[in-house]
Structures are given as C-alpha cells and as structure tokens.
Amino acid sequence: MPQTRALRYYEEQGLLESDRTSAGYRLYEPGAVRRVRNIRELLSCGLTVEDVKSLLAYLDADLPEVLSYSPLCADGYGVGAQRVAQLEERIAILTELRDSLVHRMPWLAAPDGTADEQAA
C-alpha cells in the first residue's frame, strides 16, 4: 500500500483525485487503487511523473503485460520512445564512466569477485 505522502504527491501532480469528508479525510473512488497501481508500475519502468501525466487516459484500466501497437495510442508510444532514448543515452554515459574507471583500476573488473584480494 502506498504511503499517504505518495498519494498526496500524486494528487498534487494531477494523477489522482479525491473528495474530502467534513472532517477533512480524503475519500478515493474505488478505481483509485488500480490507478495508483498503474502509476507505480509505470514509474518503476523508468517513466517520469511528467511521462505518466501524458498517459492519464490509460491509468484507469488494467495495464497489459505487453502493450500491442495501435495507431490510436501513438502519442503514448512517443512518450515511451523518448524515455527509452534518454535511458539509452544515460546507459552509454555510465558505460563510458565504468570503462574509464576499470581501465585505471583493472582489478575492479575481476569476474570472480576477487577484486578485494587483487587490490590488497
């Protein structure tokens, strides 16, 4: 179950809505559980909150394990393609950094986990 703080953040970002009781408690629609699950799933896949905002139309139904391509969803796929491109760029930068460090300290690349022994 998400923390109260996360639910409030989702509300602030326009991803989730609630009503209030006279005592100020939040009341969520029954579908809010699915929506929050979908938000968390999309965030865990590497999408940002801004990315998820562009996918609001998809948050109230169960997300399939694999999304089939449909021209009707091209905008949503564009968000995913952009995120993948940014991740690819970050991976390339991190790979360069790792390779540079391993070049300077080759014992760090020991495949059998003996880096500590080789460093001694």
C-alpha positions as CSV (number, residue, x, y, z in Angstrom):
1,M,0.0,0.0,0.0
2,P,1.5,3.4,-0.9
3,Q,2.3,5.8,1.8
4,T,0.0,8.8,2.4
5,R,2.8,11.1,1.2
6,A,2.9,9.3,-2.2
7,L,-0.9,9.6,-2.6
8,R,-0.8,13.3,-1.8
9,Y,2.1,13.8,-4.2
10,Y,0.1,12.0,-7.0
11,E,-2.8,14.4,-6.2
12,E,-0.6,17.5,-6.4
13,Q,0.7,16.3,-9.7
14,G,-2.8,15.8,-11.1
15,L,-2.5,12.0,-11.4
16,L,-5.1,11.2,-8.7
17,E,-8.3,12.9,-7.3
18,S,-10.1,12.6,-4.0
19,D,-13.0,14.1,-2.3
20,R,-13.0,15.2,1.4
21,T,-15.1,14.3,4.3
22,S,-16.4,17.1,6.6
23,A,-13.5,16.1,8.9
24,G,-11.0,16.6,6.1
25,Y,-10.2,13.0,5.4
26,R,-9.6,12.0,1.8
27,L,-12.1,9.7,0.0
28,Y,-10.9,7.9,-3.1
29,E,-13.1,6.3,-5.8
30,P,-12.9,2.5,-5.9
31,G,-10.9,2.7,-9.1
32,A,-8.2,4.7,-7.4
33,V,-6.4,1.5,-6.3
34,R,-6.0,0.4,-9.9
35,R,-4.9,3.9,-10.9
36,V,-2.2,4.1,-8.1
37,R,-1.0,0.6,-9.0
38,N,-0.7,1.7,-12.7
39,I,1.1,4.9,-11.7
40,R,3.6,3.0,-9.6
41,E,4.1,0.4,-12.3
42,L,4.8,3.0,-15.0
43,L,7.2,4.9,-12.6
44,S,9.0,1.6,-11.9
45,C,9.5,1.1,-15.6
46,G,11.6,4.3,-15.8
47,L,8.9,6.8,-16.8
48,T,8.8,10.1,-15.0
49,V,5.7,11.7,-13.4
50,E,5.5,14.0,-16.4
51,D,5.5,11.0,-18.7
52,V,2.7,9.4,-16.7
53,K,0.7,12.6,-16.8
54,S,0.6,12.2,-20.6
55,L,-0.8,8.7,-20.2
56,L,-3.8,9.6,-17.9
57,A,-6.2,8.1,-20.4
58,Y,-4.7,4.7,-19.8
59,L,-4.5,4.7,-16.0
60,D,-8.0,3.5,-15.1
61,A,-7.8,0.1,-16.9
62,D,-5.5,-2.8,-16.2
63,L,-2.3,-2.3,-18.0
64,P,-1.4,-5.3,-20.1
65,E,1.9,-7.1,-19.6
66,V,2.9,-6.2,-23.2
67,L,1.4,-3.3,-25.0
68,S,0.3,-4.1,-28.5
69,Y,0.9,-1.4,-31.1
70,S,-2.1,0.6,-32.1
71,P,-2.1,3.9,-34.1
72,L,-4.7,5.3,-31.7
73,C,-2.0,5.2,-29.0
74,A,0.8,6.8,-31.0
75,D,1.1,9.8,-28.5
76,G,1.7,7.4,-25.6
77,Y,4.2,5.4,-27.6
78,G,6.0,8.6,-28.4
79,V,6.5,9.2,-24.6
80,G,7.8,5.7,-24.2
81,A,10.2,6.1,-27.2
82,Q,11.5,9.3,-25.9
83,R,12.1,7.8,-22.4
84,V,13.9,4.8,-24.0
85,A,16.2,7.1,-26.0
86,Q,17.1,9.1,-22.8
87,L,17.8,5.9,-20.9
88,E,20.0,4.6,-23.8
89,E,22.0,7.9,-23.6
90,R,22.4,7.5,-19.8
91,I,23.4,3.9,-20.2
92,A,26.1,4.9,-22.8
93,I,27.5,7.6,-20.4
94,L,27.5,5.3,-17.4
95,T,29.2,2.6,-19.5
96,E,31.9,5.0,-20.5
97,L,32.5,6.0,-16.9
98,R,32.6,2.4,-15.8
99,D,35.1,1.5,-18.6
100,S,37.3,4.5,-17.7
101,L,37.4,3.5,-14.0
102,V,38.1,-0.1,-14.8
103,H,40.9,1.0,-17.2
104,R,42.5,2.9,-14.3
105,M,41.8,0.1,-11.8
106,P,41.7,-3.2,-13.7
107,W,41.3,-5.3,-10.6
108,L,37.7,-3.9,-10.3
109,A,36.7,-5.9,-13.4
110,A,37.5,-9.3,-11.8
111,P,34.6,-11.6,-12.9
112,D,35.1,-14.0,-10.0
113,G,34.6,-11.4,-7.3
114,T,38.2,-11.3,-6.2
115,A,38.5,-7.5,-6.5
116,D,39.3,-7.2,-2.8
117,E,42.1,-9.8,-3.0
118,Q,43.7,-8.2,-6.0
119,A,43.5,-4.7,-4.5
120,A,45.5,-5.9,-1.4
